Amino acid sequence: IPEAEASIQDIATDPDGTYMAAVNNKGNCYVWSLSGGVGDEPTKLNPRHKIAAHKRYALRCKFSPDST
């Protein structure tokens, strides 16, 4: 959990299933690339970006259809 004292408000995955984003109640958005997850192998989260999306609070995050 990137900020243990902040609650996650929304989580989204891109259409290709290669990225995941989460926004919290402090307005930060975190993006991870996803790997593994085939068969019994667990999915690995690889940190990519931290974005200050809003000054105080974020409710939703979403990827566009082209995964951007």
PDB file of N, CA, C and O in Angstrom:
ATOM      1  N   ILE A   1       0.859  -1.167   0.000  1.00  0.00           N
ATOM      2  CA  ILE A   1       0.000   0.000   0.000  1.00  0.00           C
ATOM      3  C   ILE A   1       0.906   1.231   0.000  1.00  0.00           C
ATOM      4  O   ILE A   1       1.708   1.405   0.918  1.00  0.00           O
ATOM      5  N   PRO A   2       0.788   2.081  -1.014  1.00  0.00           N
ATOM      6  CA  PRO A   2       1.685   3.228  -1.126  1.00  0.00           C
ATOM      7  C   PRO A   2       1.601   4.215   0.041  1.00  0.00           C
ATOM      8  O   PRO A   2       2.632   4.704   0.501  1.00  0.00           O
ATOM      9  N   GLU A   3       0.401   4.514   0.525  1.00  0.00           N
ATOM     10  CA  GLU A   3       0.213   5.431   1.649  1.00  0.00           C
ATOM     11  C   GLU A   3      -0.720   4.745   2.640  1.00  0.00           C
ATOM     12  O   GLU A   3      -1.941   4.785   2.488  1.00  0.00           O
ATOM     13  N   ALA A   4      -0.143   4.123   3.642  1.00  0.00           N
ATOM     14  CA  ALA A   4      -0.929   3.314   4.578  1.00  0.00           C
ATOM     15  C   ALA A   4      -2.006   4.110   5.298  1.00  0.00           C
ATOM     16  O   ALA A   4      -3.031   3.545   5.677  1.00  0.00           O
ATOM     17  N   GLU A   5      -1.800   5.410   5.496  1.00  0.00           N
ATOM     18  CA  GLU A   5      -2.777   6.232   6.203  1.00  0.00           C
ATOM     19  C   GLU A   5      -3.877   6.786   5.292  1.00  0.00           C
ATOM     20  O   GLU A   5      -4.774   7.478   5.773  1.00  0.00           O
ATOM     21  N   ALA A   6      -3.828   6.498   3.998  1.00  0.00           N
ATOM     22  CA  ALA A   6      -4.828   6.982   3.037  1.00  0.00           C
ATOM     23  C   ALA A   6      -5.661   5.808   2.534  1.00  0.00           C
ATOM     24  O   ALA A   6      -5.142   4.712   2.323  1.00  0.00           O
ATOM     25  N   SER A   7      -6.948   6.047   2.344  1.00  0.00           N
ATOM     26  CA  SER A   7      -7.808   4.969   1.845  1.00  0.00           C
ATOM     27  C   SER A   7      -7.895   5.012   0.321  1.00  0.00           C
ATOM     28  O   SER A   7      -7.944   6.084  -0.281  1.00  0.00           O
ATOM     29  N   ILE A   8      -7.912   3.836  -0.285  1.00  0.00           N
ATOM     30  CA  ILE A   8      -8.060   3.715  -1.735  1.00  0.00           C
ATOM     31  C   ILE A   8      -9.519   3.979  -2.086  1.00  0.00           C
ATOM     32  O   ILE A   8     -10.423   3.402  -1.482  1.00  0.00           O
ATOM     33  N   GLN A   9      -9.745   4.851  -3.060  1.00  0.00           N
ATOM     34  CA  GLN A   9     -11.097   5.212  -3.475  1.00  0.00           C
ATOM     35  C   GLN A   9     -11.558   4.443  -4.708  1.00  0.00           C
ATOM     36  O   GLN A   9     -12.745   4.151  -4.847  1.00  0.00           O
ATOM     37  N   ASP A  10     -10.624   4.112  -5.611  1.00  0.00           N
ATOM     38  CA  ASP A  10     -10.992   3.409  -6.841  1.00  0.00           C
ATOM     39  C   ASP A  10      -9.764   2.709  -7.403  1.00  0.00           C
ATOM     40  O   ASP A  10      -8.634   3.162  -7.219  1.00  0.00           O
ATOM     41  N   ILE A  11     -10.002   1.607  -8.085  1.00  0.00           N
ATOM     42  CA  ILE A  11      -8.953   0.844  -8.765  1.00  0.00           C
ATOM     43  C   ILE A  11      -9.438   0.553 -10.172  1.00  0.00           C
ATOM     44  O   ILE A  11     -10.608   0.228 -10.373  1.00  0.00           O
ATOM     45  N   ALA A  12      -8.542   0.668 -11.154  1.00  0.00           N
ATOM     46  CA  ALA A  12      -8.893   0.372 -12.543  1.00  0.00           C
ATOM     47  C   ALA A  12      -7.755  -0.403 -13.193  1.00  0.00           C
ATOM     48  O   ALA A  12      -6.590  -0.232 -12.834  1.00  0.00           O
ATOM     49  N   THR A  13      -8.102  -1.256 -14.150  1.00  0.00           N
ATOM     50  CA  THR A  13      -7.107  -1.923 -14.986  1.00  0.00           C
ATOM     51  C   THR A  13      -7.325  -1.476 -16.420  1.00  0.00           C
ATOM     52  O   THR A  13      -8.451  -1.182 -16.824  1.00  0.00           O
ATOM     53  N   ASP A  14      -6.244  -1.425 -17.187  1.00  0.00           N
ATOM     54  CA  ASP A  14      -6.374  -1.009 -18.578  1.00  0.00           C
ATOM     55  C   ASP A  14      -7.000  -2.130 -19.399  1.00  0.00           C
ATOM     56  O   ASP A  14      -7.017  -3.278 -18.953  1.00  0.00           O
ATOM     57  N   PRO A  15      -7.517  -1.823 -20.597  1.00  0.00           N
ATOM     58  CA  PRO A  15      -8.192  -2.837 -21.416  1.00  0.00           C
ATOM     59  C   PRO A  15      -7.316  -4.044 -21.763  1.00  0.00           C
ATOM     60  O   PRO A  15      -7.828  -5.147 -21.950  1.00  0.00           O
ATOM     61  N   ASP A  16      -6.000  -3.839 -21.849  1.00  0.00           N
ATOM     62  CA  ASP A  16      -5.094  -4.946 -22.170  1.00  0.00           C
ATOM     63  C   ASP A  16      -4.722  -5.778 -20.947  1.00  0.00           C
ATOM     64  O   ASP A  16      -4.142  -6.855 -21.086  1.00  0.00           O
ATOM     65  N   GLY A  17      -5.049  -5.291 -19.749  1.00  0.00           N
ATOM     66  CA  GLY A  17      -4.703  -6.006 -18.526  1.00  0.00           C
ATOM     67  C   GLY A  17      -3.233  -5.929 -18.174  1.00  0.00           C
ATOM     68  O   GLY A  17      -2.723  -6.790 -17.457  1.00  0.00           O
ATOM     69  N   THR A  18      -2.533  -4.899 -18.673  1.00  0.00           N
ATOM     70  CA  THR A  18      -1.105  -4.773 -18.398  1.00  0.00           C
ATOM     71  C   THR A  18      -0.780  -3.706 -17.357  1.00  0.00           C
ATOM     72  O   THR A  18       0.340  -3.655 -16.849  1.00  0.00           O
ATOM     73  N   TYR A  19      -1.752  -2.855 -17.039  1.00  0.00           N
ATOM     74  CA  TYR A  19      -1.551  -1.804 -16.040  1.00  0.00           C
ATOM     75  C   TYR A  19      -2.720  -1.756 -15.069  1.00  0.00           C
ATOM     76  O   TYR A  19      -3.847  -2.115 -15.409  1.00  0.00           O
ATOM     77  N   MET A  20      -2.431  -1.307 -13.853  1.00  0.00           N
ATOM     78  CA  MET A  20      -3.456  -1.075 -12.852  1.00  0.00           C
ATOM     79  C   MET A  20      -3.192   0.288 -12.229  1.00  0.00           C
ATOM     80  O   MET A  20      -2.042   0.661 -11.998  1.00  0.00           O
ATOM     81  N   ALA A  21      -4.259   1.027 -11.958  1.00  0.00           N
ATOM     82  CA  ALA A  21      -4.142   2.331 -11.309  1.00  0.00           C
ATOM     83  C   ALA A  21      -5.057   2.367 -10.098  1.00  0.00           C
ATOM     84  O   ALA A  21      -6.098   1.710 -10.072  1.00  0.00           O
ATOM     85  N   ALA A  22      -4.662   3.132  -9.104  1.00  0.00           N
ATOM     86  CA  ALA A  22      -5.483   3.323  -7.906  1.00  0.00           C
ATOM     87  C   ALA A  22      -5.374   4.777  -7.476  1.00  0.00           C
ATOM     88  O   ALA A  22      -4.300   5.375  -7.547  1.00  0.00           O
ATOM     89  N   VAL A  23      -6.496   5.345  -7.027  1.00  0.00           N
ATOM     90  CA  VAL A  23      -6.495   6.702  -6.474  1.00  0.00           C
ATOM     91  C   VAL A  23      -6.904   6.638  -5.009  1.00  0.00           C
ATOM     92  O   VAL A  23      -7.668   5.765  -4.598  1.00  0.00           O
ATOM     93  N   ASN A  24      -6.377   7.581  -4.232  1.00  0.00           N
ATOM     94  CA  ASN A  24      -6.692   7.570  -2.804  1.00  0.00           C
ATOM     95  C   ASN A  24      -7.351   8.875  -2.363  1.00  0.00           C
ATOM     96  O   ASN A  24      -7.541   9.795  -3.158  1.00  0.00           O
ATOM     97  N   ASN A  25      -7.691   8.930  -1.087  1.00  0.00           N
ATOM     98  CA  ASN A  25      -8.397  10.095  -0.562  1.00  0.00           C
ATOM     99  C   ASN A  25      -7.482  11.293  -0.314  1.00  0.00           C
ATOM    100  O   ASN A  25      -7.927  12.311   0.216  1.00  0.00           O
ATOM    101  N   LYS A  26      -6.219  11.179  -0.689  1.00  0.00           N
ATOM    102  CA  LYS A  26      -5.305  12.319  -0.634  1.00  0.00           C
ATOM    103  C   LYS A  26      -5.074  12.901  -2.025  1.00  0.00           C
ATOM    104  O   LYS A  26      -4.281  13.830  -2.183  1.00  0.00           O
ATOM    105  N   GLY A  27      -5.762  12.363  -3.038  1.00  0.00           N
ATOM    106  CA  GLY A  27      -5.665  12.880  -4.398  1.00  0.00           C
ATOM    107  C   GLY A  27      -4.541  12.300  -5.226  1.00  0.00           C
ATOM    108  O   GLY A  27      -4.286  12.781  -6.330  1.00  0.00           O
ATOM    109  N   ASN A  28      -3.859  11.278  -4.726  1.00  0.00           N
ATOM    110  CA  ASN A  28      -2.752  10.675  -5.464  1.00  0.00           C
ATOM    111  C   ASN A  28      -3.214   9.476  -6.277  1.00  0.00           C
ATOM    112  O   ASN A  28      -4.066   8.697  -5.849  1.00  0.00           O
ATOM    113  N   CYS A  29      -2.627   9.352  -7.457  1.00  0.00           N
ATOM    114  CA  CYS A  29      -2.898   8.213  -8.336  1.00  0.00           C
ATOM    115  C   CYS A  29      -1.597   7.429  -8.490  1.00  0.00           C
ATOM    116  O   CYS A  29      -0.547   8.006  -8.774  1.00  0.00           O
ATOM    117  N   TYR A  30      -1.672   6.134  -8.306  1.00  0.00           N
ATOM    118  CA  TYR A  30      -0.523   5.243  -8.458  1.00  0.00           C
ATOM    119  C   TYR A  30      -0.781   4.310  -9.626  1.00  0.00           C
ATOM    120  O   TYR A  30      -1.891   3.804  -9.790  1.00  0.00           O
ATOM    121  N   VAL A  31       0.251   4.080 -10.444  1.00  0.00           N
ATOM    122  CA  VAL A  31       0.133   3.193 -11.598  1.00  0.00           C
ATOM    123  C   VAL A  31       1.188   2.100 -11.470  1.00  0.00           C
ATOM    124  O   VAL A  31       2.353   2.374 -11.182  1.00  0.00           O
ATOM    125  N   TRP A  32       0.764   0.864 -11.686  1.00  0.00           N
ATOM    126  CA  TRP A  32       1.650  -0.297 -11.678  1.00  0.00           C
ATOM    127  C   TRP A  32       1.521  -1.030 -13.005  1.00  0.00           C
ATOM    128  O   TRP A  32       0.448  -1.039 -13.610  1.00  0.00           O
ATOM    129  N   SER A  33       2.605  -1.643 -13.460  1.00  0.00           N
ATOM    130  CA  SER A  33       2.499  -2.596 -14.560  1.00  0.00           C
ATOM    131  C   SER A  33       2.275  -3.965 -13.929  1.00  0.00           C
ATOM    132  O   SER A  33       2.765  -4.245 -12.835  1.00  0.00           O
ATOM    133  N   LEU A  34       1.535  -4.806 -14.626  1.00  0.00           N
ATOM    134  CA  LEU A  34       1.196  -6.135 -14.123  1.00  0.00           C
ATOM    135  C   LEU A  34       1.959  -7.182 -14.914  1.00  0.00           C
ATOM    136  O   LEU A  34       2.086  -7.077 -16.134  1.00  0.00           O
ATOM    137  N   SER A  35       2.467  -8.193 -14.221  1.00  0.00           N
ATOM    138  CA  SER A  35       3.136  -9.305 -14.896  1.00  0.00           C
ATOM    139  C   SER A  35       2.784 -10.594 -14.177  1.00  0.00           C
ATOM    140  O   SER A  35       2.328 -10.580 -13.034  1.00  0.00           O
ATOM    141  N   GLY A  36       3.002 -11.704 -14.860  1.00  0.00           N
ATOM    142  CA  GLY A  36       2.670 -13.005 -14.277  1.00  0.00           C
ATOM    143  C   GLY A  36       1.175 -13.235 -14.317  1.00  0.00           C
ATOM    144  O   GLY A  36       0.491 -12.787 -15.237  1.00  0.00           O
ATOM    145  N   GLY A  37       0.672 -13.935 -13.316  1.00  0.00           N
ATOM    146  CA  GLY A  37      -0.764 -14.184 -13.224  1.00  0.00           C
ATOM    147  C   GLY A  37      -1.272 -15.276 -14.136  1.00  0.00           C
ATOM    148  O   GLY A  37      -2.472 -15.348 -14.401  1.00  0.00           O
ATOM    149  N   VAL A  38      -0.385 -16.131 -14.622  1.00  0.00           N
ATOM    150  CA  VAL A  38      -0.787 -17.231 -15.499  1.00  0.00           C
ATOM    151  C   VAL A  38      -0.786 -18.519 -14.686  1.00  0.00           C
ATOM    152  O   VAL A  38       0.180 -18.815 -13.983  1.00  0.00           O
ATOM    153  N   GLY A  39      -1.859 -19.274 -14.784  1.00  0.00           N
ATOM    154  CA  GLY A  39      -1.963 -20.512 -14.016  1.00  0.00           C
ATOM    155  C   GLY A  39      -1.955 -20.225 -12.529  1.00  0.00           C
ATOM    156  O   GLY A  39      -2.736 -19.405 -12.045  1.00  0.00           O
ATOM    157  N   ASP A  40      -1.072 -20.899 -11.801  1.00  0.00           N
ATOM    158  CA  ASP A  40      -0.972 -20.707 -10.353  1.00  0.00           C
ATOM    159  C   ASP A  40      -0.027 -19.570  -9.965  1.00  0.00           C
ATOM    160  O   ASP A  40       0.113 -19.252  -8.784  1.00  0.00           O
ATOM    161  N   GLU A  41       0.620 -18.962 -10.957  1.00  0.00           N
ATOM    162  CA  GLU A  41       1.570 -17.882 -10.674  1.00  0.00           C
ATOM    163  C   GLU A  41       0.819 -16.615 -10.253  1.00  0.00           C
ATOM    164  O   GLU A  41      -0.104 -16.191 -10.950  1.00  0.00           O
ATOM    165  N   PRO A  42       1.196 -16.008  -9.134  1.00  0.00           N
ATOM    166  CA  PRO A  42       0.506 -14.778  -8.711  1.00  0.00           C
ATOM    167  C   PRO A  42       0.862 -13.600  -9.622  1.00  0.00           C
ATOM    168  O   PRO A  42       1.939 -13.570 -10.218  1.00  0.00           O
ATOM    169  N   THR A  43      -0.033 -12.650  -9.721  1.00  0.00           N
ATOM    170  CA  THR A  43       0.220 -11.426 -10.473  1.00  0.00           C
ATOM    171  C   THR A  43       1.168 -10.548  -9.671  1.00  0.00           C
ATOM    172  O   THR A  43       0.986 -10.359  -8.468  1.00  0.00           O
ATOM    173  N   LYS A  44       2.184 -10.011 -10.347  1.00  0.00           N
ATOM    174  CA  LYS A  44       3.150  -9.126  -9.700  1.00  0.00           C
ATOM    175  C   LYS A  44       2.828  -7.685 -10.073  1.00  0.00           C
ATOM    176  O   LYS A  44       2.536  -7.380 -11.229  1.00  0.00           O
ATOM    177  N   LEU A  45       2.886  -6.801  -9.073  1.00  0.00           N
ATOM    178  CA  LEU A  45       2.676  -5.368  -9.284  1.00  0.00           C
ATOM    179  C   LEU A  45       4.035  -4.679  -9.305  1.00  0.00           C
ATOM    180  O   LEU A  45       4.785  -4.751  -8.332  1.00  0.00           O
ATOM    181  N   ASN A  46       4.350  -4.016 -10.404  1.00  0.00           N
ATOM    182  CA  ASN A  46       5.615  -3.310 -10.554  1.00  0.00           C
ATOM    183  C   ASN A  46       5.336  -1.807 -10.577  1.00  0.00           C
ATOM    184  O   ASN A  46       4.760  -1.320 -11.549  1.00  0.00           O
ATOM    185  N   PRO A  47       5.724  -1.051  -9.541  1.00  0.00           N
ATOM    186  CA  PRO A  47       5.420   0.382  -9.487  1.00  0.00           C
ATOM    187  C   PRO A  47       5.981   1.127 -10.695  1.00  0.00           C
ATOM    188  O   PRO A  47       7.125   0.905 -11.093  1.00  0.00           O
ATOM    189  N   ARG A  48       5.165   2.019 -11.280  1.00  0.00           N
ATOM    190  CA  ARG A  48       5.583   2.807 -12.445  1.00  0.00           C
ATOM    191  C   ARG A  48       5.507   4.306 -12.201  1.00  0.00           C
ATOM    192  O   ARG A  48       6.475   5.021 -12.460  1.00  0.00           O
ATOM    193  N   HIS A  49       4.362   4.800 -11.701  1.00  0.00           N
ATOM    194  CA  HIS A  49       4.177   6.242 -11.567  1.00  0.00           C
ATOM    195  C   HIS A  49       3.386   6.586 -10.314  1.00  0.00           C
ATOM    196  O   HIS A  49       2.530   5.822  -9.866  1.00  0.00           O
ATOM    197  N   LYS A  50       3.691   7.747  -9.765  1.00  0.00           N
ATOM    198  CA  LYS A  50       2.845   8.381  -8.750  1.00  0.00           C
ATOM    199  C   LYS A  50       2.481   9.743  -9.317  1.00  0.00           C
ATOM    200  O   LYS A  50       3.357  10.532  -9.670  1.00  0.00           O
ATOM    201  N   ILE A  51       1.187  10.012  -9.403  1.00  0.00           N
ATOM    202  CA  ILE A  51       0.704  11.252  -9.991  1.00  0.00           C
ATOM    203  C   ILE A  51      -0.122  11.993  -8.944  1.00  0.00           C
ATOM    204  O   ILE A  51      -1.036  11.418  -8.351  1.00  0.00           O
ATOM    205  N   ALA A  52       0.194  13.255  -8.718  1.00  0.00           N
ATOM    206  CA  ALA A  52      -0.636  14.092  -7.842  1.00  0.00           C
ATOM    207  C   ALA A  52      -1.822  14.556  -8.681  1.00  0.00           C
ATOM    208  O   ALA A  52      -1.781  15.623  -9.293  1.00  0.00           O
ATOM    209  N   ALA A  53      -2.871  13.753  -8.702  1.00  0.00           N
ATOM    210  CA  ALA A  53      -4.008  13.989  -9.593  1.00  0.00           C
ATOM    211  C   ALA A  53      -4.900  15.126  -9.118  1.00  0.00           C
ATOM    212  O   ALA A  53      -5.437  15.876  -9.933  1.00  0.00           O
ATOM    213  N   HIS A  54      -5.062  15.258  -7.822  1.00  0.00           N
ATOM    214  CA  HIS A  54      -5.915  16.296  -7.233  1.00  0.00           C
ATOM    215  C   HIS A  54      -5.256  16.813  -5.963  1.00  0.00           C
ATOM    216  O   HIS A  54      -4.396  16.148  -5.385  1.00  0.00           O
ATOM    217  N   LYS A  55      -5.659  17.987  -5.538  1.00  0.00           N
ATOM    218  CA  LYS A  55      -5.055  18.570  -4.336  1.00  0.00           C
ATOM    219  C   LYS A  55      -5.496  17.881  -3.059  1.00  0.00           C
ATOM    220  O   LYS A  55      -4.720  17.790  -2.107  1.00  0.00           O
ATOM    221  N   ARG A  56      -6.744  17.386  -3.021  1.00  0.00           N
ATOM    222  CA  ARG A  56      -7.226  16.810  -1.768  1.00  0.00           C
ATOM    223  C   ARG A  56      -7.844  15.430  -1.897  1.00  0.00           C
ATOM    224  O   ARG A  56      -7.586  14.576  -1.049  1.00  0.00           O
ATOM    225  N   TYR A  57      -8.632  15.177  -2.898  1.00  0.00           N
ATOM    226  CA  TYR A  57      -9.449  13.967  -2.902  1.00  0.00           C
ATOM    227  C   TYR A  57      -9.677  13.503  -4.331  1.00  0.00           C
ATOM    228  O   TYR A  57      -9.891  14.327  -5.220  1.00  0.00           O
ATOM    229  N   ALA A  58      -9.634  12.224  -4.562  1.00  0.00           N
ATOM    230  CA  ALA A  58      -9.947  11.654  -5.874  1.00  0.00           C
ATOM    231  C   ALA A  58     -10.994  10.566  -5.681  1.00  0.00           C
ATOM    232  O   ALA A  58     -10.929   9.801  -4.719  1.00  0.00           O
ATOM    233  N   LEU A  59     -11.953  10.496  -6.588  1.00  0.00           N
ATOM    234  CA  LEU A  59     -13.012   9.496  -6.488  1.00  0.00           C
ATOM    235  C   LEU A  59     -12.843   8.345  -7.461  1.00  0.00           C
ATOM    236  O   LEU A  59     -13.124   7.197  -7.118  1.00  0.00           O
ATOM    237  N   ARG A  60     -12.386   8.636  -8.672  1.00  0.00           N
ATOM    238  CA  ARG A  60     -12.317   7.617  -9.720  1.00  0.00           C
ATOM    239  C   ARG A  60     -11.025   7.714 -10.510  1.00  0.00           C
ATOM    240  O   ARG A  60     -10.421   8.781 -10.626  1.00  0.00           O
ATOM    241  N   CYS A  61     -10.616   6.571 -11.051  1.00  0.00           N
ATOM    242  CA  CYS A  61      -9.546   6.541 -12.036  1.00  0.00           C
ATOM    243  C   CYS A  61     -10.006   5.624 -13.158  1.00  0.00           C
ATOM    244  O   CYS A  61     -10.750   4.670 -12.929  1.00  0.00           O
ATOM    245  N   LYS A  62      -9.563   5.916 -14.359  1.00  0.00           N
ATOM    246  CA  LYS A  62      -9.999   5.131 -15.507  1.00  0.00           C
ATOM    247  C   LYS A  62      -8.971   5.249 -16.621  1.00  0.00           C
ATOM    248  O   LYS A  62      -8.371   6.305 -16.817  1.00  0.00           O
ATOM    249  N   PHE A  63      -8.776   4.160 -17.345  1.00  0.00           N
ATOM    250  CA  PHE A  63      -7.917   4.164 -18.519  1.00  0.00           C
ATOM    251  C   PHE A  63      -8.767   4.416 -19.752  1.00  0.00           C
ATOM    252  O   PHE A  63      -9.937   4.036 -19.795  1.00  0.00           O
ATOM    253  N   SER A  64      -8.181   5.053 -20.751  1.00  0.00           N
ATOM    254  CA  SER A  64      -8.883   5.233 -22.018  1.00  0.00           C
ATOM    255  C   SER A  64      -8.852   3.911 -22.790  1.00  0.00           C
ATOM    256  O   SER A  64      -8.087   3.014 -22.436  1.00  0.00           O
ATOM    257  N   PRO A  65      -9.666   3.778 -23.834  1.00  0.00           N
ATOM    258  CA  PRO A  65      -9.700   2.517 -24.593  1.00  0.00           C
ATOM    259  C   PRO A  65      -8.350   2.094 -25.173  1.00  0.00           C
ATOM    260  O   PRO A  65      -8.125   0.906 -25.404  1.00  0.00           O
ATOM    261  N   ASP A  66      -7.434   3.067 -25.416  1.00  0.00           N
ATOM    262  CA  ASP A  66      -6.119   2.704 -25.953  1.00  0.00           C
ATOM    263  C   ASP A  66      -5.072   2.516 -24.847  1.00  0.00           C
ATOM    264  O   ASP A  66      -3.870   2.544 -25.110  1.00  0.00           O
ATOM    265  N   SER A  67      -5.542   2.324 -23.613  1.00  0.00           N
ATOM    266  CA  SER A  67      -4.702   2.015 -22.443  1.00  0.00           C
ATOM    267  C   SER A  67      -3.841   3.175 -21.965  1.00  0.00           C
ATOM    268  O   SER A  67      -2.859   2.950 -21.258  1.00  0.00           O
ATOM    269  N   THR A  68      -4.177   4.404 -22.328  1.00  0.00           N
ATOM    270  CA  THR A  68      -3.411   5.557 -21.833  1.00  0.00           C
ATOM    271  C   THR A  68      -4.115   6.183 -20.650  1.00  0.00           C
ATOM    272  O   THR A  68      -3.628   7.167 -20.092  1.00  0.00           O
TER     273      THR A  68
END
